Amino acid sequence: MTDHHLYGTSTHTTDELARLVGDRLGLVFIERESDYRGIYHLAATRDRRIEIQPNPIPGEDGGGDDLYAPDHPAAQALLMTMTPAPDPTLQARLRAVEGLHHLSRTDNATGDGRQRRR
C-alpha cells in the first residue's frame, strides 16, 4: 500500500514552503525542473517522498498556465507526501504548519492497483 496526501497553501510560495517544511522535518529539499510541472522541490528518504510544487503548471502549446490541482484553485503551492503506509506523525507535523491545509488523501489499498480517494 502507498499512502498519498495532498496539501495546499495560498500564503506561502514553493520556496518558503520548502524552507518551513524542511526545518520542521529536518529534511533538505532539492530544486528540480520538469517540462510538465515546472520547478519543484523534492525531499526523499528510504520510507517517504515529499514534493512541493506550484499549483499553476505550464500549459500545453505555450498557452496559459493550467492547474495541477484544479479542484483547489486558491492553492498557489502544493505539497505531496508518499509513504509506504499511513504516517500519522508526519501528517500531524504538516498540519501544524501555519497556512498549510490538507486537501486530499489517496491510497492504493484496493488490492488491484486502483486508487481509492478519501
C-alpha positions in Angstrom: 0.0 0.0 0.0 1.2 3.5 -0.7 -0.4 6.4 1.2 -0.6 9.8 -0.7 -1.6 13.1 0.8 -2.0 16.5 -0.9 -1.7 19.8 1.0 -2.1 23.3 -0.3 -1.3 26.9 0.7 -2.3 30.3 -0.5 0.1 32.1 1.9 3.5 30.5 1.1 5.5 30.3 -2.1 7.1 27.0 -3.0 10.5 28.2 -1.8 9.1 29.4 1.5 7.2 26.1 2.0 10.3 24.1 1.3 12.2 26.0 3.9 9.4 25.8 6.5 8.8 22.1 6.0 12.5 21.3 5.7 13.2 23.0 9.0 10.2 21.3 10.7 11.0 17.8 9.4 14.8 18.1 9.3 14.8 17.5 5.5 16.8 19.0 2.7 14.7 19.8 -0.4 16.4 19.8 -3.8 15.1 22.0 -6.5 14.3 20.1 -9.7 12.8 21.2 -13.0 10.3 19.4 -15.2 8.7 20.4 -18.5 5.4 19.3 -17.2 5.5 20.6 -13.6 7.9 23.5 -13.8 10.3 24.0 -10.9 9.6 21.8 -7.9 11.3 20.7 -4.7 12.0 17.1 -3.7 13.0 15.5 -0.4 13.2 11.8 -0.3 14.2 9.3 2.4 14.1 5.5 2.5 10.4 5.5 3.5 8.9 8.8 2.4 8.9 11.2 -0.5 7.7 14.8 -0.2 7.4 17.1 -3.2 6.5 20.8 -3.2 5.4 22.4 -6.5 3.4 25.3 -7.7 -0.3 24.6 -8.5 -0.1 26.6 -11.8 1.9 24.4 -14.2 3.0 25.3 -17.8 0.1 25.0 -20.2 0.3 23.0 -23.4 1.5 24.6 -26.6 2.7 27.7 -24.9 -0.7 28.7 -23.7 -1.5 30.0 -20.2 -0.9 28.0 -17.1 -3.0 25.0 -16.1 -3.7 24.0 -12.5 -2.1 20.7 -11.2 -4.9 20.6 -8.7 -7.9 22.2 -10.5 -10.2 21.4 -7.6 -8.2 23.7 -5.4 -7.6 26.9 -7.4 -6.8 29.1 -4.3 -3.7 27.0 -3.5 -0.7 28.6 -5.1 1.7 25.9 -3.7 1.1 22.2 -3.3 2.8 19.7 -1.0 2.5 16.0 -1.8 3.6 13.1 0.5 4.1 9.5 -0.4 4.7 6.9 2.3 4.5 3.1 2.2 1.9 3.1 5.0 -0.1 5.8 6.8 2.2 8.0 8.8 0.1 9.9 11.4 3.2 11.6 12.9 4.2 13.1 9.6 0.6 14.2 8.9 0.3 15.9 12.3 3.6 17.7 11.8 2.5 19.0 8.4 -0.9 20.1 9.7 0.9 22.2 12.3 2.5 24.4 9.5 0.6 27.6 9.6 -1.3 28.3 6.3 -0.9 24.7 5.0 -4.2 22.8 4.6 -4.8 19.1 4.0 -6.7 18.8 0.7 -6.9 15.1 0.0 -5.7 11.5 0.6 -5.5 8.6 -1.7 -4.1 5.1 -1.3 -3.8 2.0 -3.5 -5.2 -0.3 -0.9 -7.9 -1.7 -3.1 -5.7 -4.6 -4.0 -6.0 -4.2 -7.7 -3.8 -1.1 -8.2 -6.8 1.3 -8.4 -6.6 4.3 -6.2 -9.2 4.9 -3.5 -9.8 8.6 -2.7 -10.7 9.5 0.8 
